[in-house]
């Protein structure tokens, strides 16, 4: 059985627990939010018996659990007796938390008939035992969601660097632009193999078509220039925590030029640090 990695995400309401949970989910963690502490051990036991479950488990624990939250310290101790558990505690200044609550116009979960600040101070008292158990204290004062996501990547991503997944998708313009494309390359400036009787029945995944397409005047120059133009864009996506992007590569029918170019672009981009490349041919076989 694989050693299970467990992270307990806790801390002040409004300090960024949801942002951290989403960032970990993007990094491949299985995330459970707002689980009563009494169910923590049962969750871990169930996950341990499921061979298909990822060994990385993140659990958000906070005061929304009501009176059950008071058992959180005891249950974390119980989990630590059997597993490697890391507690990440998020905090922020009172002024920052008040500002965030006022921005979203929601009450603090503990303020009752009092003020937001009353709720914050009560929460700090209740959280003190868990704060004392924290392996990581992360002060999010002054951090926006993008910056906080970057901090999570520094702590939990392999090598401390978030990875961008780029899907290079071929398509046919006659079937419409991909609605999820972030970038689009138009390969209709190249001669169309469709008009070559010996190539018409083949597609861009086959060498006979790929060689024809990529040997056309301007094809190699385009790919070389486009790859270089993409590098700062992809680096910017990583800095802005845009971890999933789609590059659409189009031609008329999505069978020859776009397919060959998408395959070649993916090959050229593969091996780029911090980048995972996948290829998809949306309209291949549709004609």
SELO-239846 format. One line per 2 residues: number of its first residue (from 1); their letters; for each residue z negated, x, y negated of N, C-alpha, C, CB. Coordinates in steps of 0.001 Angstrom, whole numbers, plus 500000, padded with zeros to 6 digits. Glycine has a CB too. Layout:
% residues N
NUM) a) Z,X,Y,Z,X,Y,Z,X,Y,Z,X,Y | ...
***
This chain:
% residues 287
1) xx) 500000,500854,501197,500000,500000,500000,500000,500891,498751,498757,499033,499995 | 500821,500550,497753,500873,501331,496535,499589,501186,495730,502067,500918,495698
3) xx) 499192,502279,495080,498034,502210,494193,498382,501287,493029,497617,503637,493681 | 497533,500309,492804,497840,499322,491772,497291,499767,490426,497270,497950,492150
5) xx) 498164,499713,489420,497745,499996,488052,497339,498681,487397,498883,500703,487243 | 496132,498639,486834,495632,497424,486191,495198,497765,484774,494452,496801,486998
7) xx) 495700,496990,483832,495280,497125,482443,494692,495799,481994,496468,497553,481525 | 493485,495842,481467,492860,494672,480851,493107,494770,479349,491313,494589,481181
9) xx) 493810,493789,478806,494087,493744,477360,493090,492787,476731,495573,493294,477060 | 492302,493293,475826,491318,492448,475170,491173,492911,473725,489949,492490,475915
11) xx) 490242,492298,473018,490033,492679,471625,490028,491479,470707,491094,493653,471182 | 490109,491779,469426,489966,490751,468410,491150,489798,468369,489783,491387,467064
13) xx) 490872,488521,468189,491932,487541,467989,492688,487884,466701,491351,486092,467928 | 494007,487931,466805,494818,488291,465649,495124,489773,465566,494134,487862,464401
15) xx) 494598,490570,466515,494826,492021,466469,496093,492436,467194,493646,492750,467067 | 496781,491495,467866,498067,491845,468465,498127,491783,469972,498436,493185,468049
17) xx) 497239,491016,470596,497249,490967,472065,498585,490454,472613,496109,490076,472567 | 499148,489427,471982,500411,488876,472469,501532,489887,472347,500771,487608,471706
19) xx) 501571,490621,471248,502595,491658,471068,502480,492726,472140,502480,492298,469679 | 501251,493143,472430,501029,494154,473468,501437,493619,474832,499555,494594,473492
21) xx) 501075,492376,475122,501438,491775,476408,502952,491707,476565,500829,490369,476538 | 503652,491304,475515,505113,491236,475579,505727,492621,475775,505670,490591,474306
23) xx) 505164,493616,475100,505686,494990,475233,505510,495504,476651,504981,495938,474244 | 504356,495230,477249,504126,495670,478623,505047,494928,479593,502655,495455,479014
25) xx) 505272,493653,479332,506191,492890,480186,507587,493491,480135,506235,491410,479757 | 508020,493914,478937,509327,494554,478799,509382,495890,479530,509658,494758,477329
27) xx) 508226,496511,479726,508161,497781,480442,508023,497586,481954,507000,498608,479921 | 508078,496332,482412,508048,496073,483840,506698,495692,484404,508528,497245,484543
29) xx) 505704,495448,483543,504391,495030,484024,504399,493527,484297,503285,495394,482997 | 503614,493115,485277,503370,491695,485522,502176,491298,484656,503104,491398,487062
31) xx) 502397,490384,483721,501391,490058,482709,500852,488651,482934,501983,490184,481290 | 499525,488527,482912,498860,487228,483006,498010,487058,481754,497985,487113,484314
33) xx) 498216,485959,481043,497531,485749,479767,496485,484644,479890,498544,485399,478664 | 495347,484863,479229,494283,483855,479098,493750,483405,480453,494798,482645,478324
35) xx) 493525,484347,481335,492963,484015,482641,491443,484085,482570,493506,484970,483738 | 490718,483052,483037,489256,483133,483036,488795,484347,483844,488636,481834,483611
37) xx) 487834,485105,483342,487386,486315,484042,486956,486078,485482,486252,486930,483296 | 486442,484887,485785,486009,484607,487156,487171,484621,488144,485308,483264,487215
39) xx) 488405,484529,487624,489571,484516,488497,490242,485882,488610,490566,483505,487998 | 489725,486876,487889,490364,488191,487880,490439,488805,489268,489620,489123,486954
41) xx) 489331,488795,489963,489298,489454,491264,490217,488746,492247,487868,489496,491811 | 490238,487406,492212,491125,486657,493103,492586,486967,492808,490870,485154,492970
43) xx) 492932,487114,491517,494299,487448,491136,494703,488799,491700,494448,487446,489617 | 493845,489796,491531,494162,491139,492005,494282,491153,493521,493095,492142,491546
45) xx) 493396,490408,494197,493438,490356,495665,494748,489704,496128,492210,489570,496225 | 495150,488631,495468,496394,487957,495834,497591,488861,495606,496557,486665,495039
47) xx) 497587,489552,494468,498696,490463,494163,498769,491590,495175,498550,491038,492753 | 497605,492055,495623,497569,493176,496562,498157,492796,497915,496138,493667,496739
49) xx) 498099,491505,498270,498624,491073,499566,500092,490695,499497,497827,489901,500085 | 500655,490703,498281,502053,490339,498097,502873,491610,497962,502240,489422,496855
51) xx) 503595,491962,498976,504324,493238,498977,505404,493292,497905,504952,493477,500337 | 505871,492108,497451,506948,492095,496462,506436,492228,495037,507750,490827,496591
53) xx) 505127,492158,494849,504560,492206,493509,504567,493631,492981,503138,491644,493505 | 504962,493784,491735,504945,495110,491123,503516,495642,491096,505540,495066,489690
55) xx) 503348,496969,491305,501995,497529,491314,501369,497644,489931,502017,498880,491954 | 502079,497225,488878,501543,497307,487514,501164,495914,487037,502573,497954,486546
57) xx) 499876,495705,486830,499347,494386,486492,498588,494464,485174,498427,493852,487621 | 498966,493630,484206,498284,493561,482914,497669,492181,482754,499262,493869,481742
59) xx) 496396,492138,482367,495669,490879,482268,495064,490770,480868,494562,490780,483367 | 495411,489685,480171,494857,489437,478838,493578,488626,478996,495886,488691,477918
61) xx) 492485,489150,478460,491177,488493,478527,490646,488356,477100,490169,489303,479435 | 490273,487159,476701,489784,486994,475326,488859,485791,475238,490960,486836,474339
63) xx) 488361,485525,474043,487344,484493,473851,487864,483082,474061,486770,484604,472478 | 489173,482911,474260,489682,481564,474557,489139,481062,475885,491220,481557,474582
65) xx) 488598,481974,476715,488003,481570,477976,486674,480865,477825,487829,482749,478844 | 486200,480702,476615,484946,479991,476360,483760,480690,477007,485039,478560,476869
67) xx) 482867,479894,477592,481658,480476,478179,482003,481400,479344,480706,479369,478651 | 483160,481180,479985,483560,482044,481090,483798,483472,480627,484811,481502,481754
69) xx) 484125,483630,479330,484390,484968,478819,483141,485845,478893,484897,484893,477379 | 481980,485252,478834,480744,486034,478858,480587,486810,480159,479546,485125,478655
71) xx) 481308,486421,481216,481259,487140,482484,482273,488275,482554,481492,486182,483625 | 483056,488478,481489,484148,489439,481538,483659,490844,481875,484884,489453,480216
73) xx) 482572,491287,481244,482077,492639,481476,481722,492827,482951,480851,492928,480585 | 481055,491860,483531,480648,491977,484928,481857,492032,485862,479745,490807,485312
75) xx) 482866,491222,485570,484024,491202,486449,484890,492445,486289,484850,489967,486185 | 484938,493002,485090,485650,494271,484924,484960,495364,485728,485726,494669,483431
77) xx) 483648,495366,485705,482892,496345,486497,483175,496173,487990,481379,496207,486225 | 483259,494918,488448,483558,494657,489851,484953,495163,490214,483444,493156,490152
79) xx) 485930,494936,489325,487278,495415,489591,487324,496931,489634,488242,494894,488540 | 486582,497564,488747,486585,499027,488701,485979,499641,489958,485826,499512,487478
81) xx) 485151,498884,490655,484563,499401,491887,485598,499529,492996,483427,498501,492343 | 486732,498794,492863,487739,498794,493922,489113,499268,493462,487859,497420,494495
83) xx) 489350,499299,492152,490680,499618,491645,490567,500551,490436,491445,498325,491267 | 491713,501133,490085,491792,501917,488861,492118,500961,487716,492867,503059,488977
85) xx) 491139,500715,486857,491290,499724,485788,491180,500411,484431,490225,498602,485917 | 492136,500109,483573,492156,500660,482216,491972,499503,481239,493495,501442,481928
87) xx) 490994,499621,480353,490718,498572,479371,491276,498997,478015,489187,498284,479275 | 492204,498194,477492,492785,498431,476173,492189,497425,475206,494345,498323,476204
89) xx) 491470,497928,474205,490786,497065,473248,491500,497161,471902,489280,497458,473112 | 491917,495992,471382,492624,495924,470107,491678,495438,469021,493855,494999,470208
91) xx) 491708,496127,467897,490880,495710,466772,491637,495910,465472,489554,496488,466747 | 491100,495346,464409,491667,495483,463072,490549,495189,462087,492902,494525,462853
93) xx) 490756,495570,460848,489728,495340,459837,489568,493847,459574,490074,496081,458532 | 488394,493463,459060,488159,492053,458734,489208,491540,457756,486752,491862,458146
95) xx) 489501,492343,456741,490461,491910,455719,491845,491682,456333,490549,492955,454584 | 492244,492573,457251,493553,492426,457892,493604,491170,458757,493875,493663,458742
97) xx) 492541,490913,459509,492512,489736,460375,492519,488449,459552,491278,489774,461286 | 491759,488432,458461,491769,487254,457582,493178,487024,457047,490763,487426,456407
99) xx) 493839,488083,456618,495186,487957,456069,496154,487386,457113,495687,489324,455571 | 496045,487871,458337,496955,487396,459388,496719,485921,459691,496781,488229,460668
101) xx) 495447,485504,459744,495169,484096,460003,495642,483209,458856,493682,483889,460239 | 495507,483698,457656,495966,482904,456518,497485,482786,456512,495480,483522,455203
103) xx) 498167,483835,456997,499632,483789,457047,500125,482723,458013,500192,485150,457450 | 499485,482616,459171,499938,481642,460175,499263,480282,460002,499667,482174,461581
105) xx) 498269,480211,459096,497582,478955,458769,496957,478304,460000,498556,477981,458115 | 496295,479139,460774,495587,478634,461951,494125,479046,461862,496232,479165,463269
107) xx) 493228,478231,462425,491813,478606,462393,491506,479684,463423,490931,477381,462640 | 490446,480429,463165,489962,481379,464163,489310,480577,465295,488946,482410,463532
109) xx) 489506,480991,466565,488974,480194,467677,487461,480027,467667,489376,480815,468963 | 486737,480866,466926,485274,480758,466918,484701,480299,465583,484671,482080,467281
111) xx) 485533,479950,464622,484984,479666,463303,484302,478303,463217,486075,479745,462278 | 484699,477361,464072,484047,476054,464031,484132,475433,462648,482592,476175,464454
113) xx) 482979,475065,462094,482936,474489,460751,482796,475559,459672,481790,473500,460645 | 482769,476840,460086,482600,477916,459120,483939,478434,458618,481804,479051,459732
115) xx) 483933,479663,458146,485130,480281,457606,485782,481174,458661,484796,481090,456340 | 486996,481641,458347,487670,482593,459235,486807,483827,459427,489051,482988,458674
117) xx) 486202,484303,458356,485377,485505,458435,484154,485274,459313,484944,485947,457037 | 483593,484069,459269,482471,483750,460164,482905,483883,461628,481941,482314,459888
119) xx) 484082,483364,461943,484589,483450,463305,484840,484884,463732,485858,482649,463436 | 485377,485696,462822,485659,487104,463128,484365,487849,463439,486396,487782,461950
121) xx) 483345,487620,462636,482077,488328,462842,481398,487896,464138,481137,488088,461658 | 481504,486612,464483,480934,486137,465734,481683,486763,466921,480989,484588,465803
123) xx) 483000,486858,466782,483800,487426,467863,483473,488903,468070,485294,487252,467569 | 483275,489643,466993,482941,491066,467128,481656,491232,467939,482785,491728,465732
125) xx) 480699,490364,467704,479436,490448,468435,479647,490171,469923,478415,489460,467853 | 480424,489145,470221,480652,488786,471620,481474,489840,472353,481348,487440,471707
127) xx) 482343,490534,471632,483226,491510,472260,482598,492895,472404,484491,491620,471469 | 481473,493113,471785,480878,494456,471765,480694,495053,473171,479534,494406,471057
129) xx) 480225,494289,474172,480099,494876,475511,481425,495364,476074,479497,493869,476457 | 482492,494585,475885,483800,495013,476381,484342,496195,475585,484790,493854,476326
131) xx) 484074,496201,474297,484532,497326,473477,483911,498630,473972,484179,497096,471989 | 482653,498534,474398,481979,499726,474903,482555,500227,476213,480522,499448,475078
133) xx) 483298,499371,476932,483902,499754,478205,485339,500240,478037,483867,498584,479168 | 485875,500190,476817,487300,500440,476598,487669,501893,476883,487682,500080,475168
135) xx) 488815,502048,477535,489402,503368,477720,490287,503731,476532,490210,503420,479025 | 490864,502700,475911,491733,502896,474749,491308,501938,473658,493229,502686,475116
137) xx) 491020,502466,472478,490772,501651,471292,491982,501780,470385,489458,502085,470552 | 492603,500654,470056,493808,500677,469230,493583,499819,467995,495043,500180,470028
139) xx) 493505,500475,466847,493328,499775,465579,494708,499412,465042,492531,500649,464548 | 494980,498115,464926,496307,497657,464518,496391,497364,463025,496685,496421,465298
141) xx) 495361,497714,462271,495386,497485,460824,496609,498161,460221,494089,498012,460155 | 497398,497396,459487,498567,497966,458817,499796,498105,459686,498223,499286,458279
143) xx) 499700,497747,460973,500853,497859,461867,501593,496535,461945,500413,498305,463272 | 502921,496584,461842,503699,495380,462104,504014,495317,463594,505007,495359,461255
145) xx) 504559,494199,464098,504802,494076,465544,505670,495188,466119,505449,492756,465834 | 506689,495638,465361,507549,496716,465860,506758,498011,466032,508734,496944,464903
147) xx) 505922,498319,465047,505126,499540,465120,504107,499473,466250,504418,499789,463795 | 503517,498293,466453,502557,498139,467543,503253,498292,468895,501854,496771,467455
149) xx) 504438,497736,469034,505195,497890,470275,505478,499364,470550,506512,497096,470208 | 505787,500111,469499,506018,501546,469660,504759,502244,470158,506480,502168,468335
151) xx) 503615,501868,469628,502351,502466,470083,502110,502168,471567,501168,501939,469235 | 502453,500962,471993,502299,500620,473408,503197,501509,474255,502627,499131,473654
153) xx) 504430,501709,473782,505346,502574,474509,504827,504002,474616,506696,502570,473840 | 504210,504477,473550,503654,505835,473571,502558,505978,474623,503100,506202,472193
155) xx) 501840,504887,474874,500729,504931,475830,501146,504607,477259,499656,503974,475400 | 502147,503734,477428,502405,503200,478759,503808,503453,479298,502157,501752,478749
157) xx) 504789,503744,478438,506141,503991,478944,506203,505358,479608,507183,503898,477804 | 507015,505505,480661,507176,506826,481284,507637,507849,480255,508181,506760,482453
159) xx) 506908,508933,480149,507237,509945,479159,506859,509561,477743,508685,510239,479214 | 506187,508403,477593,505767,507973,476263,506906,507501,475384,505058,509083,475581
161) xx) 508038,507127,475990,509208,506714,475213,509769,505416,475764,510289,507812,475223 | 509980,504432,474889,510572,503171,475307,512039,503379,475675,510437,502112,474195
163) xx) 512500,502626,476658,513862,502765,477153,514681,501548,476761,513873,502954,478677 | 515877,501796,476238,516798,500716,475882,517709,500450,477075,517635,501077,474604
165) xx) 517855,499188,477444,518805,498791,478481,520063,498267,477802,518190,497714,479436 | 521175,498947,478023,522457,498554,477434,523354,497995,478536,523143,499764,476716
167) xx) 523764,496749,478382,524733,496152,479291,526109,496254,478661,524374,494674,479611 | 527012,496968,479323,528394,497079,478866,529183,495986,479593,528996,498530,479145
169) xx) 529626,494987,478838,530227,493787,479426,531691,493648,479036,529457,492542,478997 | 532580,493706,480026,533985,493422,479747,534183,491906,479661,534909,494043,480844
171) xx) 535179,491488,478890,535453,490057,478750,536878,489856,478274,534457,489393,477772 | 537356,488640,478386,538668,488274,477878,538546,487441,476622,539459,487521,478932
173) xx) 539254,487847,475578,539184,487106,474322,539666,485660,474496,540016,487813,473247 | 540583,485435,475432,541079,484061,475594,540019,483129,476152,542294,484044,476502
175) xx) 538937,483698,476683,537823,482888,477173,536665,482831,476175,537330,483438,478500 | 536828,483481,475034,535796,483448,473999,534910,484687,473994,534942,482228,474175
177) xx) 534373,484978,472836,533450,486109,472695,532153,485845,473454,533149,486379,471208 | 531532,486867,474041,530208,486682,474660,529192,486312,473583,529754,487976,475418
179) xx) 528454,485231,473779,527524,484768,472753,526346,485727,472591,527017,483370,473095 | 526087,486557,473602,524940,487449,473534,525321,488885,473189,524206,487424,474839
181) xx) 526580,489098,472769,527011,490460,472446,526413,490919,471122,528544,490539,472389 | 525845,492116,471117,525347,492733,469881,526431,493559,469213,524125,493612,470170
183) xx) 527317,494133,470009,528413,494959,469532,529661,494555,470303,528102,496486,469703 | 530841,494674,469671,532085,494301,470334,533139,495371,470070,532577,492911,469848
185) xx) 533821,495791,471127,534956,496706,471034,536203,495958,471500,534718,498006,471889 | 537284,496052,470735,538525,495332,471026,539566,496322,471544,539051,494587,469759
187) xx) 539934,496173,472825,540868,497109,473442,542310,496598,473427,540443,497390,474864 | 542595,495572,472660,543952,495023,472630,544928,495893,471869,543937,493654,472023
189) xx) 544461,497018,471320,545382,497945,470660,546126,498809,471679,544620,498837,469672 | 545718,498747,472950,546378,499500,474013,547415,498626,474728,545336,500033,475021
191) xx) 548458,499246,475284,549445,498470,476054,548787,497717,477205,550544,499393,476599 | 549259,496519,477464,548639,495657,478463,549270,495882,479841,548770,494181,478050
193) xx) 548476,496351,480816,549024,496545,482174,549541,495258,482814,547965,497146,483068 | 549157,494107,482247,549628,492838,482797,551148,492774,482847,549090,491678,481975
195) xx) 551796,493449,481887,553258,493406,481807,553927,494428,482709,553702,493627,480387 | 553118,495184,483473,553649,496137,484439,553571,495486,485824,552856,497502,484397
197) xx) 554687,495103,486422,554648,494391,487711,553824,495103,488770,556045,494196,488229 | 553873,496440,488776,553139,497187,489793,551635,497233,489529,553679,498590,489878
199) xx) 551182,496857,488313,549755,496883,487957,549147,495495,487802,549564,497652,486675 | 549988,494501,487650,549497,493156,487317,548475,492649,488332,550663,492177,487236
201) xx) 548679,492889,489590,547775,492377,490609,546523,493210,490819,548495,492268,491887 | 546428,494333,490136,545239,495188,490230,544332,494930,489027,545641,496697,490304
203) xx) 543139,495532,489018,542235,495363,487875,541682,496712,487445,541080,494396,488222 | 540916,496680,486353,540445,497916,485729,539425,498701,486507,539884,497610,484434
205) xx) 538898,498144,487604,537979,498922,488445,538741,499859,489374,537083,497986,489267 | 540061,499653,489484,540878,500470,490369,541482,501637,489606,541981,499628,491015
207) xx) 541561,502784,490279,542001,504013,489626,543409,503886,489053,541949,505168,490606 | 544282,503161,489741,545657,503069,489281,545742,502412,487903,546495,502290,490287
209) xx) 544875,501419,487644,544842,500762,486337,544044,501596,485329,544234,499351,486461 | 542881,502094,485754,542046,502884,484843,542801,504109,484330,540751,503321,485545
211) xx) 543512,504781,485215,544277,505960,484788,545341,505570,483780,544927,506656,485996 | 546018,504476,484029,547057,504021,483105,546464,503713,481732,547770,502777,483667
213) xx) 545364,502957,481716,544755,502543,480443,544245,503750,479660,543601,501554,480694 | 543506,504613,480326,542834,505700,479622,543776,506834,479237,541722,506241,480470
215) xx) 544980,506834,479786,545957,507850,479420,546873,507411,478283,546785,508213,480621 | 546682,506179,477804,547493,505698,476691,547104,506396,475392,547347,504180,476541
217) xx) 548065,506504,474493,547810,507152,473206,546680,506435,472464,549093,507172,472341 | 545691,507178,472054,544572,506638,471292,543386,506225,472135,545025,505480,470507
219) xx) 543557,506074,473447,542463,505591,474295,541310,506589,474358,542975,505307,475702 | 541620,507840,474672,540566,508845,474789,539922,509121,473439,541125,510140,475378
221) xx) 540740,509151,472395,540202,509370,471038,539231,508247,470665,541356,509451,469993 | 539607,507005,471022,538724,505873,470723,537391,506017,471454,539399,504544,471112
223) xx) 537444,506280,472756,536210,506378,473531,535335,507502,473009,536519,506597,475011 | 535909,508660,472751,535122,509791,472238,534421,509418,470929,536028,511026,472022
225) xx) 535171,508807,470019,534602,508452,468716,533569,507335,468840,535712,508028,467753 | 533848,506374,469733,532948,505236,469875,531626,505651,470497,533598,504148,470714
227) xx) 531674,506543,471478,530436,507034,472086,529576,507732,471040,530743,507994,473254 | 530192,508556,470211,529432,509249,469168,528881,508269,468144,530309,510292,468473
229) xx) 529663,507222,467834,529181,506218,466880,528032,505408,467463,530320,505282,466466 | 528030,505225,468780,526976,504439,469417,525637,505170,469454,527390,504073,470822
231) xx) 525652,506474,469522,524397,507215,469717,523360,506923,468624,524684,508710,469758 | 523703,507000,467331,522679,506655,466328,522288,505186,466346,523170,507016,464951
233) xx) 523218,504304,466759,522896,502882,466856,521857,502649,467947,524167,502054,467139 | 522080,503252,469104,521154,503081,470223,519802,503709,469916,521738,503691,471497
235) xx) 519812,504839,469225,518549,505454,468813,517808,504549,467838,518798,506833,468175 | 518558,503882,466957,517942,502941,466029,517378,501726,466743,518945,502502,464990
237) xx) 518093,501244,467770,517561,500140,468571,516213,500527,469168,518552,499748,469691 | 516108,501753,469673,514848,502207,470278,513740,502242,469240,515019,503600,470915
239) xx) 514055,502744,468044,513022,502813,466988,512562,501426,466572,513553,503569,465760 | 513486,500461,466588,513162,499100,466176,512713,498229,467346,514359,498468,465501
241) xx) 512549,498869,468532,512082,498168,469735,513013,497045,470168,510702,497607,469498 | 514293,497213,469906,515296,496307,470480,515683,496920,471821,516569,496115,469518
243) xx) 515011,496489,472866,515094,497187,474147,516194,496653,475063,513776,497095,474853 | 516871,495595,474655,517964,495046,475459,519139,494767,474532,517522,493744,476217
245) xx) 520289,495341,474831,521466,495164,473987,522691,494974,474871,521656,496375,473035 | 523681,494258,474335,524919,494000,475057,526088,494514,474222,525080,492482,475372
247) xx) 526894,495362,474828,528128,495855,474221,529295,495142,474887,528259,497413,474364 | 529960,494266,474164,531115,493572,474697,532369,494404,474506,531275,492210,474036
249) xx) 533158,494524,475568,534425,495254,475522,535511,494274,475933,534410,496531,476459 | 536387,493929,474992,537317,492849,475249,538776,493247,475283,537137,491820,474242
251) xx) 539546,492496,476039,541003,492531,475986,541473,491091,476140,541617,493474,477104 | 542734,490857,476380,543224,489482,476388,542605,488644,477500,544723,489473,476527
253) xx) 542696,489141,478748,542228,488348,479880,540978,488853,480550,543281,488267,480876 | 540485,490030,480153,539265,490561,480757,539469,491097,482160,538216,489503,480787
255) xx) 540680,491616,482430,540977,492088,483785,541348,493563,483835,542095,491274,484373 | 542091,494051,482848,542628,495403,482930,541979,496352,481926,544120,495376,482712
257) xx) 542391,496258,480639,541963,497227,479626,540465,497198,479377,542688,496972,478332 | 539905,496016,479241,538466,495916,478955,537634,496418,480123,538083,494469,478630
259) xx) 538067,496105,481339,537310,496501,482528,537329,498016,482681,537885,495826,483794 | 538523,498608,482553,538630,500064,482685,537820,500779,481615,540092,500500,482607
261) xx) 537883,500283,480380,537162,500928,479281,535663,500741,479417,537633,500378,477940 | 535221,499554,479836,533788,499312,480031,533233,500262,481087,533532,497842,480443
263) xx) 533939,500419,482188,533488,501336,483237,533394,502754,482702,534435,501289,484445 | 534378,503157,481933,534402,504531,481423,533323,504753,480357,535785,504856,480842
265) xx) 533148,503780,479465,532093,503898,478456,530723,504003,479120,532128,502694,477495 | 530489,503191,480134,529202,503239,480840,528984,504602,481477,529132,502142,481912
267) xx) 530028,505150,482053,529934,506471,482671,529608,507533,481628,531243,506822,483392 | 530243,507437,480473,530012,508422,479406,528600,508312,478832,531041,508239,478285
269) xx) 528050,507103,478786,526725,506906,478196,525600,507148,479200,526613,505502,477634 | 525907,507062,480485,524881,507285,481503,524319,508697,481378,525456,507057,482920
271) xx) 523031,508813,481582,522372,510102,481440,521825,510351,480048,523317,511189,481796 | 522107,509435,479094,521540,509574,477755,520033,509339,477823,522210,508581,476758
273) xx) 519213,510269,477332,517754,510081,477391,517327,508774,476728,517038,511261,476719 | 516423,508055,477391,515901,506812,476836,516842,505635,476933,515547,507017,475428
275) xx) 517925,505786,477717,518919,504712,477825,519209,504410,479286,520223,505094,477089 | 519163,503115,479620,519562,502650,480942,520823,501813,480769,518414,501826,481640
277) xx) 521864,502127,481528,523167,501489,481346,523512,500648,482562,524261,502542,481094 | 523964,499426,482308,524456,498548,483363,525843,498046,482963,523472,497352,483614
279) xx) 526671,497710,483950,528025,497229,483692,528165,495820,484253,529089,498181,484315 | 528805,494959,483483,529069,493591,483940,530474,493214,483511,528016,492578,483369
281) xx) 531226,492590,484417,532579,492135,484108,532579,490605,484101,533623,492699,485142 | 532494,490028,482920,532268,488586,482804,533433,487768,483352,532026,488216,481356
283) xx) 534669,488188,483072,535808,487328,483375,536705,487861,484477,536617,487124,482147 | 536287,488941,485128,537101,489504,486199,537207,488508,487346,536509,490841,486694
285) xx) 538435,488232,487772,538662,487271,488837,538771,485837,488366,537578,487371,489825 | 538699,485641,487063,538720,484273,486540,540146,483699,486443,538059,484239,485167
287) x) 541122,484596,486296,542497,484118,486110,543013,483431,487371,543424,485285,485731
***
